[in-house]
Amino acid sequence: MVIKVKRAYDKPTEDDGVRILVDRLWPRGIRKEKAEVDLWLKDIAPSNELRKWFSHDPTKWDEFKRRYFKELDNKSDLVALILNEAQESVVTLLFGAKTEQFNNAVALKSYVEERLEH
């Protein structure tokens, strides 16, 4: 099982597998045809309140993940959808943030991989 994370602005590649956008908002300046998104799970994104509080601040990363994981605990159907896709093929979680290290897709990947281990 392979789950990857990639900016939505990066060019799609064949080894992306199923491309799932995990942001609540569509990335600015990208046409839907060009993005080649297979699935847009906007409801799996952090709540607006959490997203605004975090604001991609690395000093808030651990607390952001704790709060986001708590939100994800109540979205088991959407998490299961990603898990099911990951059992079938490679899954690439797409995000629009500029920071590649501290964003909801990275946190979501970690959350999903923890579920795969159990």
Backbone as numpy.savetxt, mean C-alpha at the origin, in Angstrom:
# Nx Ny Nz CAx CAy CAz Cx Cy Cz
5.74 -16.44 -2.21 4.92 -15.25 -2.21 5.78 -14.00 -2.21
5.52 -13.14 -3.16 6.32 -11.91 -3.25 5.39 -10.70 -3.24
5.67 -9.81 -2.30 4.96 -8.53 -2.24 6.01 -7.44 -2.37
5.83 -6.58 -3.36 6.76 -5.49 -3.61 6.05 -4.16 -3.37
6.84 -3.12 -3.24 6.33 -1.77 -3.06 6.99 -0.89 -4.12
6.19 -0.02 -4.73 6.71 0.79 -5.83 5.92 2.10 -5.92
6.61 3.17 -6.28 5.90 4.43 -6.51 5.01 4.30 -7.73
3.84 4.86 -7.65 2.90 4.83 -8.78 3.47 5.58 -9.97
4.41 6.48 -9.73 5.02 7.27 -10.80 6.09 6.50 -11.56
6.57 5.40 -10.99 7.58 4.58 -11.67 6.92 3.78 -12.79
7.68 3.57 -13.83 7.17 2.87 -15.01 6.76 1.42 -14.65
5.58 0.99 -15.11 5.18 -0.40 -14.88 6.14 -1.36 -15.59
6.42 -2.49 -14.94 7.26 -3.51 -15.55 6.54 -4.85 -15.50
7.00 -5.77 -16.34 6.34 -7.07 -16.42 6.40 -7.84 -15.11
7.47 -7.67 -14.35 7.59 -8.43 -13.11 6.85 -7.80 -11.92
6.02 -6.77 -12.18 5.19 -6.18 -11.12 4.07 -7.11 -10.69
3.64 -8.00 -11.55 2.51 -8.86 -11.21 1.24 -8.03 -11.12
0.45 -8.29 -10.08 -0.79 -7.55 -9.86 -0.45 -6.22 -9.20
-0.83 -5.13 -9.85 -0.51 -3.78 -9.36 -1.71 -3.23 -8.61
-1.51 -2.99 -7.29 -2.60 -2.53 -6.43 -2.24 -1.16 -5.85
-3.03 -0.15 -6.19 -2.85 1.18 -5.62 -3.47 1.19 -4.24
-2.68 1.57 -3.21 -3.17 1.51 -1.83 -3.27 2.90 -1.19
-3.42 3.93 -2.00 -3.62 5.30 -1.52 -5.09 5.67 -1.62
-5.53 6.51 -0.70 -6.92 6.99 -0.71 -7.16 7.93 -1.89
-6.12 8.70 -2.24 -6.24 9.66 -3.33 -5.46 9.18 -4.55
-6.00 9.43 -5.73 -5.29 9.06 -6.96 -4.05 9.96 -7.09
-2.90 9.40 -7.44 -1.67 10.21 -7.56 -1.82 11.32 -8.61
-1.39 12.50 -8.25 -1.49 13.65 -9.14 -0.70 13.45 -10.42
-1.30 13.87 -11.53 -0.58 13.91 -12.79 -0.43 12.58 -13.50
-1.06 11.53 -12.99 -0.96 10.22 -13.66 -2.32 9.87 -14.27
-2.30 9.61 -15.56 -3.53 9.16 -16.21 -3.77 7.70 -15.86
-5.01 7.33 -15.68 -5.33 5.97 -15.25 -4.82 4.91 -16.22
-4.85 5.21 -17.52 -4.39 4.24 -18.51 -2.88 4.01 -18.37
-2.15 5.07 -18.11 -0.69 4.99 -18.01 -0.24 4.27 -16.74
-1.02 4.37 -15.68 -0.64 3.81 -14.39 -0.71 2.28 -14.38
-1.54 1.72 -15.24 -1.72 0.27 -15.31 -2.00 -0.33 -13.93
-2.96 0.25 -13.23 -3.38 -0.23 -11.92 -4.44 -1.31 -12.13
-4.20 -2.49 -11.55 -5.16 -3.58 -11.65 -6.29 -3.44 -10.64
-5.96 -2.85 -9.49 -6.93 -2.75 -8.41 -6.60 -1.51 -7.60
-7.62 -0.73 -7.26 -7.42 0.44 -6.42 -8.15 0.21 -5.12
-7.41 -0.06 -4.05 -8.00 -0.31 -2.73 -7.88 0.95 -1.87
-8.66 1.97 -2.22 -8.54 3.24 -1.48 -8.97 3.10 -0.03
-9.85 2.13 0.26 -10.33 1.98 1.63 -9.32 1.29 2.55
-8.24 0.74 1.99 -7.20 0.14 2.83 -6.17 1.18 3.26
-6.24 2.36 2.69 -5.32 3.46 3.04 -5.61 3.93 4.46
-4.64 4.58 5.09 -4.89 5.13 6.42 -6.02 6.16 6.38
-6.70 6.32 7.51 -7.75 7.34 7.60 -7.13 8.70 7.29
-7.99 9.63 6.85 -7.50 10.98 6.55 -6.83 11.62 7.77
-7.41 11.37 8.95 -6.85 11.95 10.18 -5.44 11.42 10.41
-5.26 10.10 10.26 -3.94 9.50 10.49 -2.95 9.95 9.43
-3.39 9.99 8.20 -2.51 10.41 7.09 -2.02 11.84 7.32
-2.92 12.73 7.70 -2.53 14.13 7.91 -1.64 14.27 9.14
-1.93 13.50 10.20 -1.10 13.55 11.40 0.33 13.09 11.09
0.46 12.01 10.36 1.78 11.43 10.05 2.58 12.35 9.14
2.00 12.79 8.07 2.63 13.71 7.12 4.04 13.27 6.71
4.24 11.95 6.61 5.52 11.35 6.18 6.72 11.80 7.03
6.45 12.06 8.30 7.50 12.46 9.24 8.18 11.21 9.80
9.46 10.99 9.48 10.15 9.78 9.95 10.15 9.61 11.46
10.09 10.73 12.21 10.09 10.62 13.67 8.77 10.05 14.20
7.72 10.06 13.38 6.41 9.52 13.77 6.17 8.11 13.21
7.17 7.55 12.52 7.00 6.29 11.78 6.49 5.15 12.65
7.13 4.89 13.79 6.72 3.76 14.63 5.29 3.93 15.15
4.96 5.14 15.57 3.60 5.40 16.06 2.60 5.33 14.91
3.00 5.83 13.74 2.12 5.73 12.57 1.79 4.27 12.28
2.81 3.42 12.25 2.58 2.00 11.96 1.67 1.38 13.01
1.89 1.68 14.28 1.04 1.13 15.33 -0.43 1.51 15.11
-0.66 2.79 14.84 -2.04 3.27 14.63 -2.64 2.71 13.34
-1.83 2.65 12.29 -2.31 2.13 11.00 -2.63 0.64 11.12
-1.79 -0.12 11.80 -2.05 -1.55 11.97 -3.35 -1.76 12.73
-3.62 -0.89 13.68 -4.89 -0.96 14.43 -6.07 -0.74 13.47
-5.93 0.23 12.57 -6.98 0.46 11.55 -7.12 -0.76 10.64
-5.98 -1.34 10.25 -6.01 -2.50 9.35 -6.66 -3.72 10.00
-6.57 -3.82 11.32 -7.23 -4.93 12.02 -8.73 -4.94 11.76
-9.29 -3.79 11.44 -10.72 -3.68 11.14 -11.03 -3.74 9.65
-10.03 -4.07 8.83 -10.21 -4.14 7.38 -9.74 -5.51 6.88
-10.09 -6.54 7.61 -9.58 -7.89 7.31 -9.99 -8.37 5.92
-11.15 -7.93 5.42 -11.58 -8.35 4.09 -10.64 -7.80 3.01
-10.19 -6.56 3.17 -9.28 -5.96 2.19 -7.88 -6.55 2.30
-7.45 -6.82 3.53 -6.15 -7.47 3.74 -6.18 -8.86 3.12
-7.28 -9.58 3.31 -7.43 -10.93 2.75 -7.36 -10.89 1.22
-7.89 -9.84 0.63 -7.82 -9.70 -0.82 -6.37 -9.64 -1.29
-5.54 -8.88 -0.59 -4.12 -8.79 -0.94 -3.44 -10.14 -0.70
-3.75 -10.76 0.43 -3.17 -12.08 0.73 -3.51 -13.10 -0.35
-4.75 -13.10 -0.78 -5.18 -14.03 -1.84 -4.45 -13.77 -3.15
-4.32 -12.50 -3.51 -3.59 -12.16 -4.74 -2.13 -12.60 -4.63
-1.54 -12.42 -3.44 -0.14 -12.76 -3.23 0.10 -14.27 -3.32
-0.93 -15.05 -3.05 -0.80 -16.51 -3.17 -0.84 -16.95 -4.62
-1.43 -16.13 -5.47 -1.57 -16.44 -6.89 -0.39 -15.95 -7.72
0.11 -14.75 -7.38 1.20 -14.16 -8.17 1.92 -13.08 -7.37
2.88 -12.44 -8.01 3.57 -11.30 -7.40 2.56 -10.17 -7.24
2.65 -9.45 -6.14 1.80 -8.29 -5.90 2.70 -7.09 -5.69
2.39 -5.99 -6.37 3.11 -4.74 -6.17 2.13 -3.72 -5.61
2.44 -3.24 -4.41 1.63 -2.21 -3.77 2.14 -0.85 -4.24
1.26 -0.07 -4.83 1.63 1.22 -5.40 1.24 2.36 -4.46
2.11 3.38 -4.38 1.85 4.55 -3.55 2.30 5.80 -4.30
1.79 6.95 -3.89 2.13 8.19 -4.57 3.12 9.07 -3.81
3.41 8.76 -2.57 4.28 9.61 -1.74 5.68 9.74 -2.33
6.32 10.86 -2.04 7.68 11.08 -2.52 8.68 10.23 -1.74
8.44 10.05 -0.46 9.35 9.28 0.36 9.10 7.78 0.18
10.14 7.07 -0.19 9.98 5.64 -0.50 10.13 4.77 0.73
10.58 5.33 1.83 10.84 4.53 3.02 9.72 4.63 4.06
9.10 5.80 4.15 8.10 6.05 5.18 6.76 6.39 4.55
6.01 5.36 4.17 4.68 5.58 3.57 3.78 4.40 3.90
2.50 4.56 3.64 1.53 3.53 4.01 1.73 2.21 3.27
2.25 2.23 2.05 2.47 0.98 1.31 3.54 0.13 1.98
4.60 0.76 2.46 5.67 0.05 3.17 5.11 -0.56 4.46
4.31 0.23 5.19 3.69 -0.27 6.42 2.73 -1.41 6.11
1.93 -1.25 5.07 0.97 -2.29 4.69 1.68 -3.58 4.30
2.76 -3.48 3.57 3.53 -4.66 3.19 3.98 -5.41 4.44
4.49 -4.68 5.41 4.93 -5.27 6.67 3.77 -5.97 7.38
2.62 -5.31 7.43 1.43 -5.87 8.07 0.99 -7.16 7.38
0.92 -7.14 6.06 0.48 -8.31 5.29 1.48 -9.46 5.45
2.77 -9.15 5.40 3.78 -10.20 5.55 3.71 -10.85 6.94
3.38 -10.06 7.98 3.19 -10.63 9.31 2.03 -11.63 9.30
0.98 -11.29 8.56 -0.20 -12.18 8.49 0.16 -13.46 7.73
1.02 -13.35 6.75 1.44 -14.53 5.97 2.21 -15.52 6.85
2.96 -14.98 7.79 3.76 -15.85 8.66 2.91 -16.61 9.65
1.71 -16.11 9.95 0.87 -16.76 10.97 -0.16 -17.65 10.37
